[in-house]
C-alpha cells in the first residue's frame, strides 16, 4: 500500500473534482485543497504544501500544465494528470503520468503508484446509489 498523501486537486468541473476527491480519500489520501484556476493552484500549493497533485489540463482560467510548471519550479511534487485533453498533454508534457476521463479508482491508484514508485493500492469495487 502507498503511504497516505496530502493531495492538491486542480480541476474546474465541480462534479469531477468531488468524484476525484472521493476516490482519493477511498485510497487513503487526504485532499488538502480543490482549486479551479491556475493562479489558485499556485497559491494553494504554496499554502498547503501538498505531497501529490492531480491536475486537469484545461481550467476555467489558465491551465493545469502551466500551474504544475509554476508549482514544481519552486518545489518538486509528484503529479498525476486527470484529463480528457490527451493529445495536448502528450504534446506539452510527454513524460507525464495520466489518467483519462472518465476515470475509476483503479486507474487513479495505478497512476499514483507510478508517480510514487510504489505498488498500487487494491481497490474494492464501490457501489454508489
C-alpha positions as CSV (number, residue, x, y, z in Angstrom):
1,X,0.0,0.0,0.0
2,X,1.2,3.5,-0.8
3,X,1.7,6.0,2.1
4,X,-1.2,8.4,2.6
5,X,-0.5,11.7,0.8
6,X,-1.9,15.3,1.1
7,X,-3.3,15.9,-2.4
8,X,-4.0,19.1,-4.2
9,X,-6.8,18.6,-6.8
10,X,-6.6,21.1,-9.7
11,X,-10.0,20.6,-11.5
12,X,-12.6,23.1,-12.8
13,X,-15.5,20.7,-13.2
14,X,-17.2,20.6,-9.8
15,X,-18.7,17.1,-10.1
16,X,-15.4,15.7,-11.4
17,X,-13.5,17.3,-8.6
18,X,-15.9,15.9,-6.0
19,X,-15.7,12.4,-7.5
20,X,-11.9,12.5,-7.7
21,X,-11.7,13.7,-4.1
22,X,-13.9,10.8,-3.0
23,X,-11.7,8.3,-4.9
24,X,-8.5,9.8,-3.4
25,X,-10.0,9.6,0.1
26,X,-11.1,6.0,-0.6
27,X,-7.5,5.3,-1.4
28,X,-6.4,6.6,1.9
29,X,-5.2,10.1,0.9
30,X,-6.3,13.5,2.3
31,X,-7.4,16.2,-0.1
32,X,-5.9,19.4,1.2
33,X,-7.5,21.7,-1.4
34,X,-9.6,21.7,-4.6
35,X,-9.0,24.6,-6.9
36,X,-10.3,25.5,-10.4
37,X,-7.8,28.0,-11.8
38,X,-4.1,28.2,-12.5
39,X,-3.4,31.0,-10.1
40,X,-5.5,29.4,-7.3
41,X,-3.5,26.2,-7.8
42,X,-0.2,28.0,-7.3
43,X,-1.5,29.8,-4.3
44,X,-2.9,26.6,-2.7
45,X,0.3,24.7,-3.4
46,X,2.4,27.4,-1.6
47,X,0.0,27.5,1.3
48,X,-0.8,23.7,1.6
49,X,2.5,22.2,0.5
50,X,0.9,19.0,-1.0
51,X,2.7,15.7,-1.3
52,X,0.9,14.9,-4.6
53,X,-1.0,16.9,-7.2
54,X,-3.8,15.8,-9.6
55,X,-4.4,18.2,-12.4
56,X,-6.6,18.7,-15.4
57,X,-5.1,20.3,-18.4
58,X,-7.8,22.8,-19.3
59,X,-9.1,25.0,-16.5
60,X,-11.5,27.9,-16.1
61,X,-8.6,30.3,-16.1
62,X,-5.1,29.3,-17.2
63,X,-4.2,25.6,-17.5
64,X,-3.1,22.7,-15.4
65,X,0.2,22.1,-17.2
66,X,1.3,25.7,-16.6
67,X,0.1,25.6,-13.0
68,X,2.1,22.4,-12.4
69,X,5.2,24.0,-14.1
70,X,4.9,27.0,-11.8
71,X,4.4,24.9,-8.7
72,X,7.2,22.4,-9.4
73,X,9.7,25.1,-10.3
74,X,9.7,26.0,-6.7
75,X,9.3,22.5,-5.1
76,X,9.2,19.1,-6.8
77,X,5.9,17.4,-6.3
78,X,4.7,14.2,-8.0
79,X,1.8,14.9,-10.4
80,X,-0.9,12.8,-12.0
81,X,-2.9,14.5,-14.8
82,X,-6.6,13.5,-14.8
83,X,-7.8,14.9,-18.1
84,X,-9.7,14.3,-21.4
85,X,-7.1,16.5,-23.2
86,X,-4.9,13.5,-24.0
87,X,-3.3,14.8,-27.2
88,X,-2.5,18.2,-25.7
89,X,-0.9,16.6,-22.6
90,X,1.2,14.2,-24.8
91,X,2.4,17.2,-26.9
92,X,3.2,19.5,-24.0
93,X,4.2,17.1,-21.2
94,X,5.0,13.8,-23.0
95,X,6.6,12.0,-20.0
96,X,3.7,12.8,-17.6
97,X,1.6,10.2,-15.9
98,X,-2.1,10.5,-17.0
99,X,-5.5,9.1,-16.1
100,X,-8.0,9.7,-18.9
101,X,-11.5,10.9,-18.1
102,X,-13.8,9.3,-17.2
103,X,-11.6,7.7,-14.5
104,X,-12.1,5.0,-11.9
105,X,-10.4,4.2,-8.6
106,X,-8.2,1.5,-10.0
107,X,-6.7,3.8,-12.7
108,X,-6.1,6.6,-10.2
109,X,-4.5,4.1,-7.8
110,X,-2.2,2.8,-10.5
111,X,-1.2,6.3,-11.7
112,X,-0.4,7.4,-8.2
113,X,1.7,4.3,-7.6
114,X,3.5,5.0,-10.9
115,X,4.5,8.6,-9.9
116,X,5.4,7.4,-6.4
117,X,7.2,4.3,-7.4
118,X,5.1,2.0,-5.2
119,X,2.7,-0.8,-5.9
120,X,-0.9,0.3,-6.4
121,X,-3.5,0.0,-3.7
122,X,-6.0,-2.8,-4.1
123,X,-9.3,-1.0,-4.8
124,X,-12.5,-2.9,-4.0
125,X,-15.4,-2.2,-6.3
126,X,-17.6,0.7,-5.0
127,X,-21.3,0.6,-5.3
128,X,-22.9,4.0,-5.5
129,X,-26.6,4.6,-5.5
